[in-house]
Amino acid sequence: MRLRWLLAGLVVVLAALVAALFVGLGSSGGGSSPKAAPVSDAPAATWAAGKQRAPGFPLQDERGRPLSLASLRGRTVILTFIDPLCRDYCPTEAQHLNDVVRSFPAAEKPTVVAVSVNAYGNKPTTLAEDRRKWQLVPQWRWAVGRTRQLSPVWRSYHVQVVSSTKKIAGITVHQVGHTEAAYVVDENGWQRALFLWPYSADGVVKTLRSLRPAT
């Protein structure tokens, strides 16, 4: 059992590193257009029910209310990692996740939890602007906090975050690169699938439907 857990963890780490190299750590600089890359319909890793508990965390949503995976038990969750200040890969991924949510009837819609990878973008005004510009679905929940609160969450999900600061025309600019990963967590809190960007909305929908009990 211990060996199986170590191997599962190794798969996730390797997949995350491949994704980071593949997309060049999706940058929030916004100065260049995303490069075209093959889109995957299949998850990079999967887990059987009851094998891998999704790591919990105590964060807040955009309104300052406590937010944790435990509070969402009973709902299927798509846990992703987004830079609120990003203007290239992240908005595109958000649109894919919008499409995923819209593919399900009201009673079966998954909750999207977007863990911020950039504490400088966690201001309520920024998050509200993203919600409006990205036309985020009502099921979208931002998960924010200070860097010291976010960092353990990034590590527990093998998300690499690289940040740099520089001044442009006297203005301090914070640039963040990160692994773009989206985890599917079932209604019982078990980690079931990992998608690495770029992935298709259809692939996520198919995976979510496979978690539903047969009728």
ROZA-69415 format. One record per residue: x, y, z of N, C-alpha, C in turn. Coordinates in nm, 2 decimals, decimal comma, padded with zeros to 4 digits, always signed. Atoms other than C-alpha are relative to their C-alpha. Layout:
REM residues N
[[X; Y; Z]; [X; Y; Z]; [X; Y; Z]]
...
***
This chain:
REM residues 215
[[+00,08; -00,12; +00,00]; [+00,00; +00,00; +00,00]; [+00,09; +00,13; +00,00]]
[[-00,09; -00,11; +00,00]; [+00,28; +00,24; +00,09]; [+00,07; +00,02; -00,13]]
[[-00,07; -00,01; +00,13]; [+00,46; +00,17; -00,24]; [-00,10; +00,05; -00,10]]
[[+00,10; -00,05; +00,10]; [+00,13; +00,23; -00,43]; [-00,02; +00,15; +00,02]]
[[+00,02; -00,15; -00,03]; [+00,09; +00,57; -00,26]; [+00,12; +00,08; -00,06]]
[[-00,12; -00,07; +00,04]; [+00,45; +00,66; -00,34]; [+00,00; +00,01; -00,16]]
[[+00,00; +00,00; +00,15]; [+00,41; +00,56; -00,71]; [-00,11; +00,10; -00,05]]
[[+00,10; -00,10; +00,04]; [+00,08; +00,76; -00,73]; [+00,05; +00,14; +00,01]]
[[-00,05; -00,13; -00,02]; [+00,25; +01,06; -00,59]; [+00,11; +00,04; -00,10]]
[[-00,10; -00,02; +00,10]; [+00,54; +01,02; -00,83]; [-00,06; +00,03; -00,14]]
[[+00,07; -00,02; +00,13]; [+00,30; +01,01; -01,13]; [-00,04; +00,15; +00,00]]
[[+00,05; -00,13; +00,00]; [+00,15; +01,34; -01,02]; [+00,11; +00,10; -00,01]]
[[-00,12; -00,09; +00,00]; [+00,49; +01,51; -00,96]; [+00,05; +00,01; -00,14]]
[[-00,06; +00,00; +00,13]; [+00,62; +01,40; -01,30]; [-00,09; +00,07; -00,10]]
[[+00,09; -00,06; +00,09]; [+00,30; +01,50; -01,47]; [+00,00; +00,15; +00,01]]
[[+00,00; -00,15; -00,02]; [+00,31; +01,85; -01,31]; [+00,13; +00,06; -00,06]]
[[-00,13; -00,05; +00,06]; [+00,68; +01,89; -01,42]; [-00,01; +00,01; -00,15]]
[[+00,01; +00,00; +00,14]; [+00,60; +01,79; -01,77]; [-00,09; +00,12; -00,05]]
[[+00,09; -00,11; +00,04]; [+00,31; +02,04; -01,78]; [+00,07; +00,13; +00,01]]
[[-00,07; -00,13; -00,02]; [+00,53; +02,32; -01,64]; [+00,10; +00,02; -00,12]]
[[-00,09; -00,02; +00,11]; [+00,79; +02,26; -01,91]; [-00,07; +00,02; -00,13]]
[[+00,08; +00,00; +00,12]; [+00,53; +02,21; -02,18]; [-00,06; +00,14; -00,03]]
[[+00,06; -00,13; +00,03]; [+00,35; +02,54; -02,14]; [+00,09; +00,11; +00,05]]
[[-00,09; -00,11; -00,04]; [+00,65; +02,73; -02,01]; [-00,05; +00,07; +00,12]]
[[+00,06; -00,05; -00,13]; [+00,48; +02,78; -01,67]; [-00,08; +00,12; -00,03]]
[[+00,10; -00,11; +00,04]; [+00,18; +02,98; -01,80]; [+00,02; +00,13; +00,07]]
[[-00,04; -00,12; -00,06]; [+00,29; +03,33; -01,73]; [-00,12; +00,10; +00,01]]
[[+00,10; -00,10; -00,01]; [+00,08; +03,62; -01,61]; [+00,04; +00,13; -00,05]]
[[-00,05; -00,13; +00,05]; [+00,29; +03,88; -01,78]; [-00,09; +00,06; -00,11]]
[[+00,10; -00,05; +00,09]; [+00,03; +03,91; -02,06]; [+00,07; +00,07; -00,12]]
[[-00,07; -00,07; +00,12]; [+00,30; +04,04; -02,31]; [+00,00; -00,08; -00,12]]
[[-00,01; +00,08; +00,12]; [+00,28; +03,75; -02,55]; [-00,12; -00,09; +00,00]]
[[+00,11; +00,08; +00,02]; [+00,01; +03,53; -02,69]; [+00,03; -00,14; +00,04]]
[[-00,02; +00,14; -00,03]; [-00,03; +03,17; -02,57]; [+00,04; -00,08; -00,13]]
[[-00,04; +00,08; +00,12]; [+00,15; +02,92; -02,81]; [-00,10; -00,11; -00,01]]
[[+00,09; +00,11; +00,02]; [-00,06; +02,66; -02,97]; [+00,06; -00,13; +00,05]]
[[-00,05; +00,13; -00,05]; [-00,03; +02,32; -02,81]; [-00,11; -00,11; -00,02]]
[[+00,10; +00,11; +00,01]; [-00,20; +01,98; -02,85]; [-00,09; +00,00; +00,12]]
[[+00,10; +00,01; -00,11]; [-00,52; +01,96; -02,64]; [-00,03; -00,14; +00,03]]
[[+00,02; +00,14; -00,05]; [-00,57; +01,65; -02,43]; [-00,15; -00,02; +00,04]]
[[+00,14; +00,04; -00,05]; [-00,91; +01,48; -02,38]; [+00,01; -00,09; +00,12]]
[[-00,02; +00,10; -00,11]; [-00,77; +01,24; -02,12]; [+00,07; +00,06; +00,12]]
[[-00,07; -00,05; -00,12]; [-00,66; +01,31; -01,76]; [+00,14; -00,05; +00,00]]
[[-00,14; +00,04; -00,01]; [-00,29; +01,29; -01,69]; [+00,02; -00,11; +00,11]]
[[+00,00; +00,10; -00,11]; [-00,36; +01,08; -01,38]; [-00,14; -00,03; +00,05]]
[[+00,13; +00,03; -00,06]; [-00,65; +00,90; -01,22]; [+00,02; -00,08; +00,12]]
[[+00,00; +00,08; -00,13]; [-00,73; +00,74; -00,88]; [-00,14; -00,06; +00,01]]
[[+00,13; +00,07; -00,03]; [-00,99; +00,49; -00,78]; [-00,06; +00,06; +00,12]]
[[+00,07; -00,05; -00,11]; [-01,25; +00,59; -00,53]; [+00,06; -00,06; +00,13]]
[[-00,05; +00,05; -00,12]; [-01,12; +00,57; -00,18]; [+00,15; -00,02; +00,01]]
[[-00,14; +00,03; +00,00]; [-00,75; +00,56; -00,27]; [+00,08; +00,13; +00,04]]
[[-00,08; -00,12; -00,02]; [-00,63; +00,92; -00,25]; [-00,09; +00,12; +00,05]]
[[+00,08; -00,11; -00,06]; [-00,79; +01,18; -00,01]; [+00,06; +00,13; -00,06]]
[[-00,04; -00,13; +00,04]; [-00,78; +01,53; -00,16]; [+00,05; +00,08; +00,12]]
[[-00,05; -00,08; -00,12]; [-00,56; +01,75; +00,07]; [-00,09; +00,11; +00,03]]
[[+00,09; -00,11; -00,04]; [-00,77; +01,99; +00,27]; [+00,08; +00,13; +00,02]]
[[-00,07; -00,13; -00,02]; [-00,70; +02,36; +00,33]; [-00,10; +00,09; +00,06]]
[[+00,08; -00,10; -00,06]; [-00,84; +02,65; +00,53]; [+00,03; +00,14; -00,07]]
[[-00,02; -00,13; +00,07]; [-00,87; +02,95; +00,29]; [-00,13; +00,08; +00,01]]
[[+00,12; -00,08; +00,00]; [-01,13; +03,22; +00,22]; [-00,04; +00,02; -00,15]]
[[+00,05; -00,03; +00,14]; [-01,35; +03,30; -00,08]; [+00,01; +00,15; -00,02]]
[[-00,01; -00,14; +00,03]; [-01,37; +03,64; -00,25]; [-00,07; +00,09; +00,09]]
[[+00,07; -00,08; -00,10]; [-01,61; +03,76; +00,01]; [+00,05; -00,01; +00,14]]
[[-00,06; +00,01; -00,13]; [-01,39; +03,68; +00,30]; [-00,06; -00,11; +00,09]]
[[+00,07; +00,11; -00,07]; [-01,60; +03,37; +00,40]; [+00,10; -00,12; +00,00]]
[[-00,08; +00,12; +00,00]; [-01,42; +03,05; +00,51]; [-00,03; -00,09; -00,11]]
[[+00,02; +00,10; +00,11]; [-01,37; +02,80; +00,23]; [+00,10; -00,11; +00,02]]
[[-00,08; +00,12; -00,01]; [-01,25; +02,45; +00,25]; [-00,06; -00,11; -00,08]]
[[+00,06; +00,11; +00,07]; [-01,30; +02,12; +00,07]; [-00,10; -00,07; +00,08]]
[[+00,09; +00,06; -00,09]; [-01,46; +01,98; +00,37]; [-00,14; +00,06; +00,00]]
[[+00,12; -00,07; +00,00]; [-01,73; +02,24; +00,35]; [-00,08; -00,03; -00,13]]
[[+00,06; +00,03; +00,12]; [-01,81; +02,13; +00,00]; [-00,03; -00,15; -00,02]]
[[+00,03; +00,14; +00,00]; [-01,85; +01,76; +00,09]; [-00,14; -00,03; -00,05]]
[[+00,14; +00,03; +00,05]; [-02,15; +01,61; -00,10]; [-00,01; +00,06; -00,14]]
[[+00,00; -00,05; +00,13]; [-02,06; +01,80; -00,42]; [+00,13; -00,04; -00,07]]
[[-00,12; +00,02; +00,08]; [-01,82; +01,72; -00,70]; [+00,07; +00,13; -00,02]]
[[-00,08; -00,13; +00,01]; [-01,54; +01,98; -00,71]; [+00,11; -00,02; -00,11]]
[[-00,12; -00,01; +00,08]; [-01,30; +02,08; -00,98]; [+00,09; +00,11; +00,06]]
[[-00,10; -00,08; -00,07]; [-01,00; +02,22; -00,80]; [+00,11; +00,05; -00,10]]
[[-00,10; -00,05; +00,09]; [-00,78; +02,44; -01,02]; [+00,08; +00,11; +00,06]]
[[-00,10; -00,09; -00,06]; [-00,50; +02,69; -00,97]; [+00,01; +00,12; -00,11]]
[[+00,02; -00,11; +00,09]; [-00,55; +03,04; -01,13]; [+00,07; +00,12; +00,05]]
[[-00,06; -00,13; -00,04]; [-00,36; +03,37; -01,13]; [-00,11; +00,11; -00,04]]
[[+00,10; -00,10; +00,03]; [-00,63; +03,65; -01,10]; [+00,05; +00,11; -00,09]]
[[-00,05; -00,11; +00,08]; [-00,40; +03,89; -01,28]; [+00,05; -00,05; -00,14]]
[[-00,04; +00,06; +00,13]; [-00,32; +03,65; -01,57]; [-00,09; +00,04; -00,11]]
[[+00,08; -00,05; +00,12]; [-00,43; +03,76; -01,92]; [+00,03; -00,09; -00,12]]
[[-00,02; +00,09; +00,11]; [-00,33; +03,46; -02,13]; [-00,06; -00,14; +00,02]]
[[+00,05; +00,14; -00,02]; [-00,37; +03,09; -02,02]; [-00,12; -00,01; +00,09]]
[[+00,10; +00,01; -00,10]; [-00,58; +03,14; -01,71]; [-00,14; +00,03; -00,05]]
[[+00,14; -00,03; +00,04]; [-00,88; +03,32; -01,87]; [-00,05; -00,11; -00,10]]
[[+00,04; +00,10; +00,09]; [-00,88; +03,05; -02,14]; [-00,04; -00,13; +00,07]]
[[+00,03; +00,12; -00,08]; [-00,88; +02,77; -01,89]; [-00,14; +00,03; +00,07]]
[[+00,12; -00,03; -00,07]; [-01,16; +02,95; -01,70]; [-00,12; -00,02; -00,10]]
[[+00,10; +00,02; +00,10]; [-01,37; +02,95; -02,02]; [-00,03; -00,15; -00,02]]
[[+00,02; +00,15; +00,01]; [-01,32; +02,57; -02,05]; [-00,08; -00,05; +00,12]]
[[+00,07; +00,05; -00,12]; [-01,43; +02,52; -01,69]; [-00,15; +00,05; +00,00]]
[[+00,14; -00,05; +00,02]; [-01,74; +02,74; -01,76]; [-00,08; -00,10; -00,08]]
[[+00,06; +00,09; +00,09]; [-01,82; +02,51; -02,05]; [-00,03; -00,13; +00,07]]
[[+00,02; +00,12; -00,07]; [-01,78; +02,21; -01,82]; [-00,12; +00,01; +00,09]]
[[+00,11; -00,02; -00,09]; [-02,02; +02,34; -01,56]; [-00,13; +00,01; -00,07]]
[[+00,12; -00,02; +00,08]; [-02,28; +02,44; -01,82]; [-00,05; -00,12; -00,07]]
[[+00,04; +00,12; +00,07]; [-02,28; +02,09; -01,96]; [-00,09; -00,09; +00,09]]
[[+00,08; +00,08; -00,09]; [-02,47; +01,96; -01,65]; [-00,12; +00,07; +00,04]]
[[+00,12; -00,06; -00,05]; [-02,82; +02,01; -01,53]; [+00,02; +00,06; +00,14]]
[[-00,02; -00,08; -00,12]; [-02,86; +02,24; -01,23]; [+00,03; -00,09; +00,12]]
[[-00,02; +00,08; -00,12]; [-02,87; +01,96; -00,97]; [+00,13; -00,07; +00,00]]
[[-00,12; +00,08; +00,01]; [-02,55; +01,80; -01,10]; [+00,12; +00,09; -00,03]]
[[-00,11; -00,08; +00,04]; [-02,33; +02,10; -01,17]; [+00,11; -00,01; +00,10]]
[[-00,11; +00,01; -00,10]; [-01,98; +02,07; -01,01]; [+00,03; +00,14; +00,04]]
[[-00,05; -00,13; -00,05]; [-01,83; +02,35; -00,80]; [+00,14; +00,01; -00,05]]
[[-00,13; -00,03; +00,04]; [-01,52; +02,51; -00,94]; [+00,07; +00,08; +00,12]]
[[-00,07; -00,07; -00,10]; [-01,27; +02,61; -00,67]; [+00,13; +00,04; -00,06]]
[[-00,13; -00,05; +00,07]; [-00,99; +02,83; -00,81]; [+00,09; +00,06; +00,11]]
[[-00,10; -00,04; -00,10]; [-00,70; +02,85; -00,57]; [+00,09; +00,11; -00,07]]
[[-00,08; -00,11; +00,05]; [-00,51; +03,18; -00,63]; [+00,15; -00,04; +00,01]]
[[-00,14; +00,02; -00,01]; [-00,14; +03,15; -00,72]; [+00,07; +00,13; +00,00]]
[[-00,06; -00,13; +00,00]; [-00,08; +03,52; -00,70]; [-00,07; +00,09; +00,11]]
[[+00,07; -00,07; -00,11]; [-00,16; +03,69; -00,36]; [-00,02; +00,15; -00,04]]
[[+00,01; -00,14; +00,04]; [-00,11; +04,03; -00,53]; [-00,13; +00,02; -00,08]]
[[+00,12; -00,01; +00,08]; [-00,42; +03,96; -00,74]; [-00,13; -00,03; +00,08]]
[[+00,11; +00,05; -00,09]; [-00,65; +03,87; -00,44]; [-00,09; +00,11; +00,05]]
[[+00,09; -00,11; -00,04]; [-00,81; +04,21; -00,40]; [-00,14; -00,03; -00,05]]
[[+00,13; +00,03; +00,05]; [-01,19; +04,18; -00,41]; [-00,04; +00,07; -00,13]]
[[+00,03; -00,07; +00,13]; [-01,20; +04,44; -00,69]; [+00,05; -00,08; -00,12]]
[[-00,06; +00,08; +00,11]; [-00,97; +04,23; -00,90]; [-00,08; -00,13; -00,03]]
[[+00,07; +00,12; +00,02]; [-01,16; +03,91; -00,84]; [-00,14; +00,03; -00,06]]
[[+00,13; -00,03; +00,06]; [-01,49; +04,08; -00,92]; [+00,01; +00,04; -00,14]]
[[-00,02; -00,03; +00,14]; [-01,35; +04,22; -01,24]; [+00,02; -00,12; -00,08]]
[[-00,02; +00,13; +00,07]; [-01,23; +03,87; -01,34]; [-00,14; -00,07; -00,02]]
[[+00,13; +00,07; +00,01]; [-01,58; +03,73; -01,26]; [-00,08; +00,06; -00,12]]
[[+00,08; -00,06; +00,10]; [-01,73; +03,99; -01,49]; [+00,06; -00,02; -00,14]]
[[-00,06; +00,00; +00,13]; [-01,48; +03,99; -01,77]; [+00,01; -00,15; -00,06]]
[[-00,01; +00,14; +00,04]; [-01,44; +03,61; -01,77]; [-00,14; -00,07; -00,01]]
[[+00,14; +00,05; +00,00]; [-01,82; +03,57; -01,73]; [-00,01; -00,14; +00,07]]
[[-00,01; +00,12; -00,08]; [-01,76; +03,31; -01,46]; [-00,14; -00,05; +00,04]]
[[+00,12; +00,06; -00,04]; [-02,04; +03,07; -01,38]; [-00,02; +00,02; +00,15]]
[[+00,02; -00,01; -00,15]; [-02,21; +03,10; -01,03]; [+00,06; -00,10; +00,08]]
[[-00,07; +00,10; -00,07]; [-02,05; +02,78; -00,93]; [+00,15; +00,02; +00,02]]
[[-00,14; -00,03; -00,02]; [-01,71; +02,94; -00,94]; [+00,03; +00,06; +00,13]]
[[-00,03; -00,05; -00,13]; [-01,55; +03,00; -00,60]; [+00,15; +00,03; +00,00]]
[[-00,14; -00,03; -00,01]; [-01,22; +03,18; -00,56]; [+00,05; -00,04; +00,14]]
[[-00,06; +00,04; -00,13]; [-00,99; +03,04; -00,28]; [+00,12; +00,09; +00,02]]
[[-00,11; -00,09; -00,01]; [-00,76; +03,31; -00,16]; [+00,06; +00,01; +00,14]]
[[-00,07; -00,01; -00,13]; [-00,52; +03,40; +00,13]; [+00,13; +00,07; -00,03]]
[[-00,13; -00,05; +00,01]; [-00,18; +03,53; +00,20]; [+00,09; -00,11; -00,06]]
[[-00,09; +00,10; +00,06]; [+00,12; +03,36; +00,03]; [+00,03; -00,11; +00,09]]
[[-00,04; +00,10; -00,10]; [+00,21; +03,18; +00,35]; [-00,11; -00,10; +00,02]]
[[+00,11; +00,09; -00,01]; [-00,14; +03,03; +00,35]; [-00,02; -00,08; -00,13]]
[[+00,02; +00,06; +00,13]; [-00,15; +02,95; -00,02]; [+00,11; -00,10; -00,03]]
[[-00,12; +00,08; +00,04]; [+00,20; +02,80; -00,05]; [-00,02; -00,15; +00,04]]
[[+00,01; +00,14; -00,04]; [+00,12; +02,48; +00,15]; [-00,11; -00,07; -00,09]]
[[+00,09; +00,06; +00,09]; [-00,18; +02,42; -00,08]; [+00,06; -00,03; -00,13]]
[[-00,07; +00,02; +00,12]; [+00,03; +02,46; -00,39]; [+00,09; -00,13; +00,01]]
[[-00,09; +00,12; -00,02]; [+00,28; +02,21; -00,25]; [-00,08; -00,13; +00,01]]
[[+00,07; +00,12; -00,02]; [+00,02; +01,96; -00,15]; [-00,06; -00,06; -00,13]]
[[+00,06; +00,04; +00,13]; [-00,12; +01,95; -00,51]; [+00,11; +00,00; -00,11]]
[[-00,11; +00,00; +00,09]; [+00,23; +01,96; -00,67]; [-00,01; +00,11; -00,11]]
[[+00,01; -00,12; +00,09]; [+00,17; +02,30; -00,83]; [+00,12; +00,09; +00,03]]
[[-00,12; -00,09; -00,01]; [+00,49; +02,49; -00,90]; [-00,03; +00,14; -00,03]]
[[+00,03; -00,14; +00,02]; [+00,47; +02,86; -00,86]; [+00,14; +00,08; +00,00]]
[[-00,13; -00,08; +00,01]; [+00,76; +03,09; -00,97]; [-00,04; +00,15; -00,02]]
[[+00,03; -00,14; +00,01]; [+00,73; +03,46; -00,91]; [+00,12; +00,09; -00,01]]
[[-00,11; -00,09; +00,02]; [+00,94; +03,76; -01,00]; [-00,06; +00,14; +00,01]]
[[+00,04; -00,14; -00,01]; [+00,92; +04,14; -00,94]; [+00,10; +00,09; -00,07]]
[[-00,08; -00,09; +00,07]; [+01,05; +04,41; -01,16]; [-00,07; +00,14; -00,01]]
[[+00,06; -00,13; +00,02]; [+00,99; +04,78; -01,22]; [+00,01; +00,04; -00,15]]
[[+00,01; -00,05; +00,13]; [+00,87; +04,91; -01,55]; [-00,06; +00,14; +00,00]]
[[+00,04; -00,14; +00,00]; [+00,85; +05,28; -01,60]; [-00,03; +00,05; +00,14]]
[[+00,02; -00,04; -00,14]; [+00,87; +05,32; -01,22]; [-00,11; -00,07; +00,07]]
[[+00,11; +00,07; -00,06]; [+00,58; +05,08; -01,16]; [+00,04; -00,14; +00,03]]
[[-00,03; +00,13; -00,04]; [+00,63; +04,76; -00,97]; [-00,09; -00,10; -00,06]]
[[+00,08; +00,10; +00,06]; [+00,51; +04,46; -01,17]; [+00,04; -00,14; +00,05]]
[[-00,02; +00,14; -00,05]; [+00,47; +04,11; -01,03]; [-00,04; -00,10; -00,10]]
[[+00,02; +00,11; +00,10]; [+00,50; +03,82; -01,27]; [+00,00; -00,13; +00,06]]
[[+00,01; +00,13; -00,06]; [+00,39; +03,47; -01,18]; [-00,01; -00,10; -00,11]]
[[+00,02; +00,11; +00,09]; [+00,44; +03,15; -01,37]; [-00,04; -00,12; +00,09]]
[[+00,05; +00,11; -00,08]; [+00,27; +02,83; -01,25]; [-00,04; -00,12; -00,08]]
[[+00,05; +00,12; +00,06]; [+00,18; +02,48; -01,33]; [-00,16; +00,01; -00,01]]
[[+00,15; -00,01; +00,02]; [-00,18; +02,48; -01,47]; [-00,06; -00,14; +00,02]]
[[+00,06; +00,13; -00,03]; [-00,35; +02,18; -01,31]; [-00,14; +00,01; +00,06]]
[[+00,14; +00,00; -00,05]; [-00,71; +02,10; -01,24]; [-00,03; -00,15; +00,05]]
[[+00,03; +00,13; -00,06]; [-00,81; +01,81; -01,01]; [-00,15; -00,02; +00,01]]
[[+00,14; +00,03; -00,02]; [-01,14; +01,64; -01,00]; [-00,01; -00,07; +00,14]]
[[+00,02; +00,05; -00,14]; [-01,25; +01,57; -00,64]; [-00,15; -00,05; +00,01]]
[[+00,14; +00,05; -00,01]; [-01,56; +01,35; -00,59]; [-00,07; +00,05; +00,12]]
[[+00,09; -00,05; -00,11]; [-01,85; +01,42; -00,35]; [+00,04; -00,05; +00,13]]
[[-00,05; +00,05; -00,13]; [-01,68; +01,22; -00,08]; [+00,14; +00,05; +00,04]]
[[-00,13; -00,06; -00,04]; [-01,36; +01,42; -00,09]; [+00,12; -00,08; -00,05]]
[[-00,11; +00,07; +00,05]; [-01,15; +01,17; -00,29]; [+00,05; +00,06; -00,13]]
[[-00,06; -00,05; +00,13]; [-00,91; +01,28; -00,56]; [-00,02; -00,10; -00,10]]
[[+00,03; +00,11; +00,10]; [-01,01; +01,11; -00,88]; [+00,07; +00,02; -00,13]]
[[-00,07; -00,02; +00,13]; [-00,84; +01,28; -01,18]; [+00,08; +00,13; +00,01]]
[[-00,09; -00,12; +00,01]; [-00,57; +01,53; -01,27]; [+00,00; +00,04; -00,15]]
[[-00,02; -00,05; +00,14]; [-00,59; +01,74; -01,59]; [+00,10; +00,11; +00,00]]
[[-00,11; -00,10; +00,02]; [-00,29; +01,94; -01,71]; [-00,03; +00,08; -00,13]]
[[+00,02; -00,08; +00,11]; [-00,33; +02,23; -01,94]; [+00,10; -00,02; -00,11]]
[[+00,13; -00,03; +00,04]; [-00,41; +02,24; -02,22]; [-00,09; -00,13; -00,01]]
[[+00,09; +00,12; +00,00]; [-00,71; +02,00; -02,18]; [-00,13; +00,05; -00,06]]
[[+00,13; -00,04; +00,06]; [-01,05; +02,00; -02,34]; [-00,11; -00,01; +00,11]]
[[+00,12; +00,00; -00,08]; [-01,38; +02,07; -02,17]; [-00,07; -00,13; -00,01]]
[[+00,06; +00,13; +00,02]; [-01,52; +01,75; -02,32]; [+00,06; -00,11; +00,08]]
[[-00,07; +00,11; -00,08]; [-01,25; +01,54; -02,15]; [-00,04; +00,01; +00,15]]
[[+00,04; -00,01; -00,14]; [-01,34; +01,68; -01,81]; [-00,14; -00,04; +00,02]]
[[+00,14; +00,04; -00,01]; [-01,71; +01,64; -01,87]; [-00,01; -00,16; +00,00]]
[[+00,01; +00,15; +00,00]; [-01,66; +01,27; -01,96]; [+00,05; -00,06; +00,13]]
[[-00,05; +00,06; -00,13]; [-01,45; +01,21; -01,65]; [-00,11; +00,02; +00,11]]
[[+00,10; -00,03; -00,10]; [-01,72; +01,38; -01,43]; [-00,12; -00,10; -00,01]]
[[+00,11; +00,09; +00,02]; [-01,99; +01,17; -01,58]; [+00,03; -00,14; +00,04]]
[[-00,04; +00,14; -00,04]; [-01,79; +00,85; -01,52]; [-00,01; -00,02; +00,15]]
[[+00,00; +00,01; -00,15]; [-01,80; +00,93; -01,14]; [-00,15; -00,02; +00,05]]
[[+00,14; +00,02; -00,04]; [-02,18; +00,92; -01,14]; [-00,04; -00,14; +00,01]]
[[+00,04; +00,14; -00,01]; [-02,33; +00,59; -01,02]; [-00,09; -00,04; -00,11]]
[[+00,08; +00,05; +00,11]; [-02,49; +00,38; -01,29]; [-00,14; -00,01; +00,05]]
[[+00,15; +00,01; -00,04]; [-02,87; +00,39; -01,30]; [-00,06; -00,11; -00,09]]
***
